[in-house]
Amino acid sequence: MKNRFIANDTARLFGIGRFFEELTTHVVGGARLDDALGIDLEHPDWDSTVEVKASGSSQAPAVYSGQLERHLDQRGFPFRHCCYAIWIYRNTRQDRIGKKKLGTTLQLYTELAERTRLLFVFDARILGSVILKRGTTGLWRDGDYRSAHLRINTTWLRAFALAPAATLRGLGLKTRTFYVQQATVQTTFEDLPVRFDYTAVLPKSAAGYVWPIHRVSLTSSVAAPEVVAGQ
């Protein structure tokens, strides 16, 4: 990481995105791709592309319906799968009132490392079922309906983590298709300690490669990939 001064809010948002993309590869592996391809990461071990999203705890993750539909149509091309890594970090009072510090890259990374709370890794088909069952928020970007957010938030994500099998069935999915893996993760990233709760829901053909998570220590009652009981 090069410690640079953050000149404006756009640079800050870029820095947040870069932090979580790099943290994703640190935790679960994979590699960043050229932005021109419209894909954040590739993960050959999962035979999957990975789209990375990050959101403050009081906001809905910016999972856009049009982007998701494109990923579902492509089915992770040139891989078999596409998944989403959704990070949640704790909002501060400055976030809530719209006053954001600029500072340096190191200050931003230190702040995000302290505030990171959750990571969810979902097969994109799960989020496709969210559109069908729960719809979108109607929050569009630049008047484009394709930028409507999926109707998910931190409360829904936490409920999913508590009852993954029931949530999958509620979305009309066959639970025997997926592995669910959960842990509390402790790691050091860019010399910064990071601790968060982790839930992955991936197809069996991909999830067999996930455990153990790269370069981290785990605190969890789940010691290996588990198949979700169900249909």
Buried (B, 14 or more C-beta within 10 A) or exposed (E): BEEEEBEEEEBBEEBBBBBBBBBBBBBBBBEBBEEEEEBBBBBEBBBBBBBBBBBBBEBBBBBBBEBBBEBBEBBBEEBBBBBBBBBBBBBBEEBEEEEBEBBBBBBBBBBBBEBBBBBBBBBBBBBBBBBEEBEBBEEBEEEEEBBBBBBBBBEBBBEBBEEBBBBBBEBEBEBEBBBBBBBEBEBEBBEBEBBBBBBBBBBEBBBEBBBEBEEBEBEEEEEEBBBBEBE
